[in-house]
């Protein structure tokens, strides 16, 4: 199990920490199971679950700001209809394990903690990569070749593939990767790639960028006790985007402080294996994802295979089956925020425009889209674009009617 949580830090007369979102999960759905209605949760890795729960929290705080001006997170910004973080407020991202993808491709230094067996150097072996020879010229037998921790995420099409050589040459590094699915490919980028993405665009997303004058960035990323290399995290999350320039106002390359905790998550794979006893059955990842966020209504959300845990096939396509973290539900929450905002105080990007679909609202966030274009043209040209047909869903008719009044 992997756990991720996001903390809000408030510095005034004293430092206060508050957990605003927590997530667990290790699964994704395949591309054929993605829904054009926006009602399926495509990526249920812990880092993504925690971030989506944080979006719910931010929408609630913006509701409080526009309705009564009582948010402890946001205060009015310079531009009409825009908000910024209160002075002293920042966000910390904690994950119990290194993010999947590039950040997980770490040299093995401790043979006792290797997650996959070391490569042995045997004469005439078809997998021999390094032929270590002694002073007499004879081949050394069964000497361990340096190996790496491996990731299940696959290189995106069009880029350099993994060489799959034994040892250190198994993976390509610094490349975009997609997560493995349940027997079929996914379109979900690795958590390393998404975290790198957020260091430039912010973790608030396109919709909330309508309301925010600046992107929201994690000030610190903390990784629990697990295989870890700071230089690898730096490569995966920071270096790949550090050269991006010409970003619009409100966006910047904002690398977080990268640190590792000395505490190990008690339900990590390594701890589970350590305490596993014969006869207890096979160890396998939990198929469910759990989200908790600091909101007043329905803070807990448990999903499996992209939908609410426990729903039947006949429920699919109904509100009963939807996770509160899926695109459609977050879109509903955002539109409720728009509806609660006095028309004269709406951001300029939301006034005088006929916006209907989820795609329309995302594209209308022009500064965010400009930053997106700069990031992807300069750092991630192979980043797969979402199929537009999967983003053309509408909100509920009653909410659309309310917005049109």
Secondary structure, 3 states (H helix, E strand, C coil): CCEEEEEEEEECCCEEEEEEEEEECEEECCHHHCCCCCCCCCEEEHHHHHHHHHHHHHHHHHHHHHHHCCCCCEEECCCCCCEEECCCEEEEEEECCCCCCHHHCCECCCHHHCCCCCEEECCCCCCCCCCCECCCCCECCCEEECCECCCCCEECCCCCCCCCCCHHHCCCCCCCEEEECCCCEEEEECHHHHHHHHHHHCCCHHHHHCCECCCCCEEEEEECCCCCCHHHHHHHHCHHHCCCCCCCCCCCCCCCEEEECCCCCCCCHHHHHHHCCCCCCCCCCCCEEEEEECCCCCCEEEEECCEECCCCHHHCCCHHHCCCCCHHHHHHHHHHHHHHCCHHHCCHHHCCCCCCCHHHHHHHCHHHHHHHHHHHHHCCCCCCCCCHHHCCCCCCHHHHHHHHC
